Amino acid sequence: MELADLLASWEADPDRDGELVHVERIPQRSAIHSDLELNPLLQVRLRERGIDHLYRHQVAAIQQIREGRHVILAAGTASGKSLCFQVPILESLLTDPITSSLLIYPTKALAQDQAGSLRRFGIPEAKVAIYDGDTSREDRPAVRRRSNIVLTNPDMLHVGILPFHQQWADFFHRLRYVVIDEAHTLRGIFGTHVAMILRRLRRLAAHYHSSPTFILSSATIGNPGGLANQLTGLEVVVMDGDDSPRGERLVALWNPALLEDGDGRRRSAAAEAAELLADLVRADRRTIAFARGRKSTELIYRWASERLDRDKADRIAPYRAGYTAAQRREVEQRLFSGDLLGVVATNALELGIDVGGLDAAIVTTFPGTMAAFRQQVGRSGRSIQQSLGVLVAGEDALDQYLMTHPEELFSRPSEAVVINPDNPLVAEAHAACAAHELPLDLADRETLGSSIEEAANRLVQAEHLRFKEGRLYWSRRTRPAPSIDIRGSGGPTFTIVAGNTLLGTLEQTRVFRDAHEGAVYLHQGDSYLVEELDTARREVRVRSADVGYYTQTRQDINLEVVDHEASATVGRVRLHLGRVEVETQVTGYQKRRLGTRELIESVYLNLPPSRLSTQGIWMTISDQMIATAQVEADLLGSLHAAEHAGIALLPLMAVCDRWDIGGLSTNWHQATGTSTIFIYEAYPGGAGISPIAFAVGSRHWRATLEAMERCPCRSGCPSCVQSPKCGNLNEPLSKAGAIRLLGTILDA
């Protein structure tokens, strides 16, 4: 069945009436080629791959790299960005076999794919190896000694390469190229950490007398040059052309049907995605379905399997972080070989992995940014064939806003990716790492940045650094790098163990919420019950349990304003920007029946609190404004509902995910002396989101009001004011009060 015919059958199905709300047809595009003189052997290898001519944008990029210029390649999926750096790297080895290259990828799956691609060139001089957490300790010395193309990730570079640079001295001395692939994923706190890691890499390369050319690759974003400069500290040439061909792409917006209870609730996005995946697999259409998290990945896989016969069910698989290396490699190989017809994945497979000719991509709820949405939809149709992308909307306000504003998805320019180079906690962490690697001196400001000096002073006062002969030395016995979580989770991971079997891992910041005693934990479609959370051993012990309920935690939040940085007027109130301290404590959880969400039991927990120093914005609302809006009788519910809706819509304005931000609303706060709505970043030191939220304050809160007004529910639902991560279990909430309050504030 043709993809257009399959879409038509969905639209004609009376059980799916009205769910297909928009179809965007993105026309096909022809290629523009250009000529480039290449090494004869490399030219032969390219022809063996069916590449007789390079695209014009590839030729332009390769010429810049040949001349030693740092570049960022910014283009869409399947545009051939990898070839732009593969060609110069292999050319350098053919002319000078002693050169080395370091390739940095955000995921292990992408590194595996790219290593295979480089090996398939069959260049004898190219000794390709992966050096990451899955590389056995027995194999690591051989990689360091023999390999001249090493693929790794930021985590391993930070904790397993730079602190042991003496073992890499020869490799660093020969270092010619450094590649940072999928640079658009390096946003927020993760990108801020990576920027400091890359500066540490530059510092060590200079120590070993090399000055490598940096090559960055990115999806189309709003600020490729600015991001590349912030990440590397170098002047970078932007190469943002795209002369590759593309087949016609159909992009469908799918809004699950409203339930009949009149409360504005919709069918589960995960259940809808599972049905669409099953339909596509039955039609022998190779499909990838993206899910937002581990739990939804497992559910979509399980529900799709149940809808298929055994032969087809055996040809789909889940893929997510937390699996063992062997589990991931098995799924990757089945996917690369074409054995799998369908895969359900988190964004671990969002990036530029060549998974062959996929026909369709299902995106289960908006993935947080336009760049991520376009990347995921672009996973299908990696040639001139027609392809299909489907965005299945979730119940939250942003997804529903996009269902009624499709132009935001297809006409809106790509966002600028932001990091926060001034984050003092990040600077301090990497000042410690840099000092451990080589003693610090004043000249390091040129490479590590001006913030490193103040960070080093704080470390001296804490007696982590000592001054000797004009330089600062690391004074502790332990290495600092292992204690620094560059992805912002706040500590090492916990292991998930069933009997004697290691199921996977879980970040520390999620363990109290997702793996407390009594929690239901999903793994590869199976349900497990958490029996013990051992914080001393960093271990979660579970047992297999087929229960008919899910669990949801309750949290208490306390917030203090530490520093006030700026104020502005939004409508008839003031919006503020500054630093805040947040204390969060999980106090209990609820068991709710699957399907009906019926409350079964509430359970009390006594877990330790966690503390966070970060950036935030807050809106102060006077008693007079509250009286004018006539919300005194349900003030807490009105503030709480406005807070939830504001958090849900913020990713439309700033490059963030709703899980990157938290909130608190109160009818009186000691720092402001009045009713206040806080929205803060969920990362220590802040990730650069708050200044953007502050700058777009009026537009953000007007979109929030519109989303609530457009929602058809009577009293509030997940499509407007309910939040899946609310620590108060969505109590109390007043949609009507929030609309009156924001309408009065904005004079709407």
N, C-alpha and C positions, 0 to 999 in steps of 0.2 A: 504494500500500500504506500502511495506517495505521501510525503509529510503533509502537504496541503490537504489531501483527502482525509488523512487522519484528523487534522484540525477540524475539517468540516463535519466529520462524524461526531466529534466531541460536542461541537456547537449544536448539532441536530438532536443529540441525546436528551430526551425529556427529563431524565434524572439529573442532568447537569445544566439545566436551563439558567441562562444568565451568568454562568461562572466564567465563561470566556468573554472578558470585558473589552479587550483591545488586541489587535494584531498589527504589528509594525513590520513592514516589508523593507528590508535593507537591501538595495540592489547589488547585483554582482559588479565586480570591478576587474578590469584587465591589468595585466602586469606591464611595467616599463623596465626594460633591461638596459644594461650598459656593459661596456667591455673593460676588462682589467687584466694586465699581464700577471700571470701567476707562475709559481714554480711548476715545472712540467709534471712531476709526480703528483703534486696536489691537484693539478688540473685533471689528471687521469682519475684520481680518487673521486673528485666531484662529479665527473661524467658517469662514473660507475653508480653514483647515487641518482642519476637522472638530471643533474644540474649542468647544463651546457652554458648558461649565462647567469650572471648575478643580477639582482635587481639594482636599479640606479641608486637607491638609498644605501644598499650594502657597499657598493663601490665607493661612494663618498665617505662612508664611515671608515672603511679599511684604509683609505688613503690618509685620513687624519691620524689614525692609529700608527700607521707606518712612519709618519713624521714625528711621532713621539708626543702627540697632544693627548691630554686626558679628555675623555669624551663620555657623554651619557646618550645612550640610544633609547629614544622614547617613541614607542609605536605599539600598535595593537597586537593581539595574539596572531600566531602563524605568519608573522611578517619577516621571519628569517633573522632575527636579532642575534641568535647564537652563532650563526656563521660569521657575523661581523667580527667577533673576537676569536673564533676558532681558527680562521684563516691566518691572521697575524701570529697567533701563538704557534701554529704548526710551521709557518714560514720561518719563524725565528729558529726553530729546532733544526730545520733542514739546512739552514745556512750557518748556524752556530749551535751545535748540539748541547753545549754546556749550559745554555740559558734555562731558567726555570720560570714557572707561572703558578700563581695561587688563585684558585677560583672559589668564590664564596657564595653559597646558596642558602636561602632561608629554610629549606626543608631537606631532609635526608632523601626523600623520594626524588626530588629534582636532581640532586647530586648523582644518584644512581643512574638516572636517565641520561644525564649529560656525560657521565663517564663512559657509558656504553656508546654514545654517539661519537665521542672522540676516539675510542678504540676501533670503531668500525672504519675509520679512515685508513687503518693499516699502515701508518707511518712508523717504520722501525725505530726511529729516534725518539718517538713519543712514549715515555714511560708514565702511564696514567695510573693514579691510585686515589682512593678515597681515604680520608683521615677524619673520622668522626667518632661518636660514642659507640658505634657498632663495630669499629675496627678493633680486633683483638689485640691485647697487649703484646702477644707474641709476634704479630705482624707489624707493629708500629715501627720498630727499628729499621726494618727493611724498607718501609715507605720513605722514611727520612733519608736513608742512604742512597736509594736507587731511583726514586721517582723525580721527574722534572715537571710534571703537571699534577698538582695535588688539589683535590676538591674537598672542601670542608664547609662548615657552617659557622655563623658568628659565635655560637656557644663554644664550639671546640677551639676556635681561634683564640677566644678569650681565656679559656681555662686549661687547654691542653697543648697549645702551641707557643703563644707569646711568653708564658711564665717559664718555658723550657727552651728559650731561644738559643741557648748555647748548643743544644742538640741539633738545631736547624741552621747553624752558622753558615755552612757551605751553601745550603739552599737559599738563604736570604742574601748571601753575597752574589749569587747568580740571578737574583730575582729581576725579571724583565717586565712581566705583566701581572697586574692584580685585577681580577674581574669581580664585580659585585652585581650578581644577577637579581632580577626582580626587586629593584631598589624601592619601588613604590610600597612594598610591604614593610619597609623600615620606617614606620611612622610612630609618633607618640614616644612613650618611654623606651620601647625597644629600639627605635631608630636613634634616640638620644644616646643610649648605651653603645650602639654600633658605631656611631660617629666617634666616640672616644676610643673604641677598640681599633678603628682604622687609623686614628692618629697615633696610637701606640705602635701599630704595625709600621707606619711611616718612620717613626723614631728609631725602631730597631733596624729597619732596612738601611737607614742612613748610617747607623752604627757599624753595619757590615759593608758600608761603601757601595750601596746600590740605590738607585732612584727610579723605581718602577713606574711604568705608565698605568694609570688607573682607568678602567673601562667599566662603566655602569650601564645596566640594562633595566628598562622600566616599561610598564604599561603607560599609556597616554595619561599624563597628569597635568595639572595647571602650572606647575613650577619646576620642571625638570632641572633647569640650571641651578636654581636656588637650592633645591634639595641636594644635588650632587655637591655643591660647594659646601653646604653645611655638614654633609656626611664625611667628606674627605679633607676639608680645609684647603682645597686647591681650586684654581681657576679651571673650569671645565667647559668644553665646547659642546653645545647642544645639537644633536642630530635627531630631528623629529619628523623626517620624511617617511613615507610608507608607499612604496611602489609595487607591493606584492599583489597578486590576484586574490579575489575572494568570491566565492559563490554566493548566490542569493541566500539571505538569512531571514527566516521568519521568527519574530519574537512575540510571544503571546503573553498577555497579562491575565492571570487566572485568579479569580477571587472566590474562595470557597463560599458555598451557600449559607445564608443566614439560617440559624436554627429557629424552630417555630415557637420558642418561648417568648419572643418579643423583646428580649433583653439585649439584642444586638450581637449576641454571640454567633460565631460561625463554625462551620465544620473545621476540624483540625487540619492545618496546613500539611503536617506530616502524613496524615491519612490520605489527603488528596494527592500529594506527591507520590506516595506508594502506589495508588491506583494508576496514575499517569505512567509511572515507571513500568508497571506490569503490562499496561497496554502497549508501550513501545517495545518491550522485550518480546511480547507475544508476536509482534509484527517484525521481529528479527532486526530491529533498529538498535544499534549499539548506543547505549545511553549512560551518561553520568548524572547522578542526582546529588546535588550539594545540600548538606544540612548544616545548621548553625552550630551544633554542639554534639558532644559524644552521645548523649541520651537520644536525641532525635535521629542521629545516624543509625543507631541500633534499632529504633522503632520502625523507621522507614524500611530498613532491610528486612526486618521480621515480617512486617505487614505485606510487603511486596512478595516475599517468598510464599506466604500463605495464599496469595491470589494466583500463583502460577503452578503448572504441573511440575512434577519432580524434575524432569529433564531441564526445563527452563529455570527452575529455582536453583538448581545446582550451578547455573551459569551467571549468578549474581553474587556479589560479596560486599561486605562493609570494609571501610578503610578509614582509620582515624589515628590520631596521636594516642599514646598509652598502650598500643599493642607492642609486643616484643619485636625485635628486629626480624626474627624468622617469620613471624606472622605477616609483617609488612612486605618482606621480600616475596613471599609466596603470592600475595595479591598482586603486587607490581608485575611479577613475571606473567601471571595469567592475563593481566590486562594488556601488557605490551604484546604478548603473543596472539591476542585476539580470542583467547579461550573464553573470556568473560563477555557476556552480552550487556551486562549492567553492573555498575559499581555505585555504592552509596558512600559518600566521602565528606569529611569536613574540608576546610580550605587547604588541607595538606596536599590535595590534588588540584587546587585552583590554578597553580602556576604553570609555567611553560613546558610541562612534560609532554613528550610526543607519545600519545596513547593510541596512535593510529587514526583511522577514519571514523571518528565518532559522528553519529547522525544527529544526536540530540543532547541537550543539557537542561536539566531541571534545577532551578534555583529555589530552594525551599525557604521562603521569607527573604526580604531584602538584606543583603549581606553587609550593610553598614555604610559602604561608600560606592560612588558611581564607578570608580576604578575597579573595585572588586566585582561589582555586578557585571561590568563589561568583560572582565577576565573570565568569569565563570560561564557566561553565555557563550563566549568565544572559544570555549573548550571543544565545541562541536564545529564541524565544517572546516577542518584544517586543510582543505583543498578547494577546488572549484565546484564541489557538489553543493546542492541545496542542503541547508541545515535548519534545525529548529531549536529555539531557546524558549523556555517557559519559566516565568516568575510566578510562583505560587505565593500569594499574599498570606501573611500571618494576620493575627487579630489586632496587633498593636497599631498605634495611631499613625506611625510613619508609613507602614505598608498600605494602610487604607488611604492615606493621603495620596500616595503614588498611584493607586488604582483609579483615582478620580483626576489625577494630573499626570497623564502619561508623558506629556511634553517634558516633564522634569527628568525622565529617564533617557529620552532620545535627543533632546535639544540642549539640555543644560551642559555647559562646559565642564570638563573634568575639574575636580577640586585640586587645590594646592595641598600637598602633603606636608604636614608640619612636624617638626621635632623641637625640643626645648634645650638648646645648647647651654642655657644659663642655669639648668637644674643643679643646685648646689650639692645635692646628695650624689648625683651621678658623677659630677666633677671630683668630689672627694673620694668616691669609690675607685675611680680610675687613676687618680693621683697616687693612691696606695699601690695599685697594681703596677703603675709605671715605675715607681720608686723601687719596688721589689725586683723589677726586671733590670733596671739600670738606675743608679743614683740620679736624683733630679738636680738640675741647676737652672739658672735664669734663662739660658738659651732655649730651654724646652718650651717656653711660652710660645715660640714661633710655630711649633708643631702641635702642642697639646692645647693651646688656646689660653687666653688671658685669665680665665676663671681658675686655671690650675694653681695659680700663685696663692689665692685666698684659700683654696681647698687644702693646699700643702701646709699653710699656716695653722689651720684647724687641726690637721693631723699631728703637727709638732706639739701643739698644746695638749693633745690627747696622748702624747708620748708614743705614737705609732711611728713617727719619723724622728731621726736624730741628725743634728747638724755636725758635719766634720769636713774641714778643709774646703769650705765653700760649696759643699754639696749636701743633699738630704738623702739619708739612707733609711731603708726599711728596718725597723728595730724589733719586729716580732719574729717569733720562731715559725709561725704558720704562714702559708701563702695566703694572700688576701683574695685572690680570684675565685676560689670555690665557694666563698660565702656570699658572692654577689650574683643575684639572679637578674640577668640582663633582660629578661622578658617581663620583669616587674611583678612576679608572683610573690616575692617577699621571702624566699627561702628555698631550701632543697625540697625535692618531691617526696611523697609518701608512696610506698609500694602497696599494691592491692594483691592479696594472697588468698587463694581458696585451697584449703588443705595444704598440700605441698606444691601447688601450682602457682606460679607468678602470672597473674592476669594482666597487669600493666602498672601504670603509675598515675599519680594525681598531684597537682600543684598544691602547695601548702595553703595558699589563700582560698582554695576551694574545698579543702578537706573537711572543715567544720560544717560547711553548708551541704556538701554532697555525700559525705562518708561518715557522718556521725553514727553512733550506735543506734541501730533501728532503721537506718536509711535503706531505701531500695536502690541498688546499684546495677546498672545494665552493662553487659559486656558481650559483644558479638551476638546480640539478639536474645541472650539469656538473662534472667533476673537473678540477682544475688541479694541476700540480706546481710547488712553489716552487723557482725557480732561483737567486734572489739575494735576500738580506735586507740592504738598505742602510740602516744606522742613521743615517748622516750625512744622507742625503736623506729619511729617514723613508719609505722606499718598499720594497714587496715586489713583485718581478717574478716572474710565473708564466707557465706555458704550458699549453695544453690537453693533457690526458693521460688516457686511459681506462685507469687502472690497476686491478688487482684486489685492492688492499690498502688499509689505512688505517694511519695513523701515530700513535704514542703516545709522549710524552716521559718521560724520567727526570730527576728533580731531586734535588739535595742541599739539605738544610735545616739551618741552625745557629740556635740560639735562646739568648738571654740574658735573665735576669730583671732588670729595671731597678728596679722598685718593687713592694713587697708591700703590699697595701692591706687585706686581710681574710682570715680563715680560719674554717672551720666544719667540723663533723664530719659525714661521710657514712658511715653504717654503722660500720665499724671503722677508717676512715682519715680523713685530713684533706684538705679541698678548699680551694684558695687562689684569691684574686683579686688581679690586679695588672697592671702594665705590662711588656711584653716587647719585645725587639728581635729581629726575624727576618730572616735572610739566606737568600735562595733563589737557586739557580743551576741552570739547565737544562744537563745534562751529556751528554745523548744521547737517542736515540729508537729505537723498534722499529717495524719493518714487520710487520703481521699481516694474513693473508689474510682478505678479506671472507667472512662466513658462518661459516667454521670457526675463526677467530681463531688459526690456525696461525702460529707465529713464522717469518718469512722471513729477517730480518736485524736485527742490532743495530748502530747507527751511533753513533760518538762525536761530540760537539759541544763547541766551546770558545766559550761565550757569556758575557758579563759577568754578574755577580751583581746582584740587586736587593735593596734593604733596606727594611724596614718597621718602624715604631715603632707599637705598637698595644696594645690591652687583651687579656687572656686569663685563663683559669682553668687550674689544674693540680692533679692529684691525686697525692699522694705516698704511696708504698706501701713499707712496711718489708720488710726481709729476712725477718722472722718471718712476716709475712702471706704472702709468696711461698712460704715453706716449708710453711705450713699448707695453702695451695692446691695444693701439689705441682706447681708449674709451673717449677721451676728449670731443667729440661732444655730447655724451649722458652719461655724467658722473653720474649725479644724478639718472637716470634710472638704470644704471648698478649697482651702490652701493645699491640702494633700492631693486632691484631684488635679489642680493646676500644676503642681510640682510634677506629678507623673506624666501628664501630657507634655509639659515642657521638656522633660528628659527624653521622651519618645521622639519628639520632633527635632531635637538639637542635631542629630547626625545629618539632617538635611542641610544644615548651615555650616557645620564644622566637620572635618575629617575624623570621625570617631564612630564608635559603636555604642549603643545604649548601655552595654556592659562595661564600657570604659568610664562610665560616670555614675554617680550616686546622688542621693538627695535627702533633704530633711526639710520639713515644714512645721512651723510652730506658731501658736497665737501670741507668743511673747518669747523673746530671746534676750539673754543678759547683755549681749554685745551691742544690740541695736535698740533695745527698749521698746520694741513694737513687733507686730506680726511680720514674719519673715519667711521667704522661700529660698532655700539654699540648693545650689547644684554644684557638686564638686567632682574632681577627677579621682579615679580609683587607683592612682599610681603615686608612690612616694615622690614628692618634689614637683609633681605636675608634669604633663606631657605636651603642653602648648595648646590645649583645647580651650581653656578658660578665657584667654585673651580674645580668641575668635568669637566665643559665645558672648562676651561683653561687647565686642565691636558690632555684632549683628543683632543687638538686643531687640530693637523694635520689630524687625522682620521676623525674628524667631518667635516672639510672643504673639504676633498677629497670626502667623501660621498655626500656632498652638490653639488659639481661639477658633480659627476656621475649622480645624480638624475636629474639635469637640462639637461645634455647631452642625457640621455635616453628618456626624455619626447618627444613624437612625435609632439607636437604642433609647430606652426611656430613662434609665437612671444610672448609666455608666457601665462600660464593658471593656474588654481588652483592646478594642479598636479605638478607644478614646482615653479613658482614665485609669483603667486597671493595669497593673504592671506584673509581669511574671517573676520579678525579683524583689518585690516589695517585702521588706522585713517585718511589716505590720500586717501581712496577709491581706492587703487591700482593705483595711479598715482604719478609720472611717473614710468614705469618699462621697462627695456630693458633686455630681456633674453639673446640675443646674446652678449650684452656687458658684462653681468655678467659672462657668460661662458668664454669669452676672458680674463676678469679680473682675475677670479679665476684660470684659466688655466695658465696665466702668473705668478701669485703669487706662485702657486704650481709647476711651471715648468713642467706642464703636456702636 
